[in-house]
Amino acid sequence: MSNEKSEAMQAVVDRVSSYQDGAPEGTVEKELRDGFGEAGVEVSDEDVTKLAAAIEAEHGAVSVEQVLAG
């Protein structure tokens, strides 16, 4: 993954995770998809699901590179 794409994805993840604590199920995934679309970043369904699960589990800072590498 390019550094530019990684940075754009991390910015979206940071934004979504900062205000999604306690959000209804499915909200985090929808907000990630919307954010990636706004940023012009293509992210696979599998990766969006992994990131959403990490945000919901961590309730804090989530590293895109760590989540997608594992």
Rosetta blueprint (number, residue, H / E / L):
1 M L
2 S L
3 N H
4 E H
5 K H
6 S H
7 E H
8 A H
9 M H
10 Q H
11 A H
12 V H
13 V H
14 D H
15 R H
16 V H
17 S H
18 S H
19 Y H
20 Q L
21 D L
22 G L
23 A L
24 P L
25 E L
26 G L
27 T H
28 V H
29 E H
30 K H
31 E H
32 L H
33 R H
34 D H
35 G H
36 F H
37 G H
38 E H
39 A H
40 G L
41 V L
42 E L
43 V L
44 S L
45 D H
46 E H
47 D H
48 V H
49 T H
50 K H
51 L H
52 A H
53 A H
54 A H
55 I H
56 E H
57 A H
58 E H
59 H L
60 G L
61 A L
62 V L
63 S L
64 V H
65 E H
66 Q H
67 V H
68 L H
69 A H
70 G L
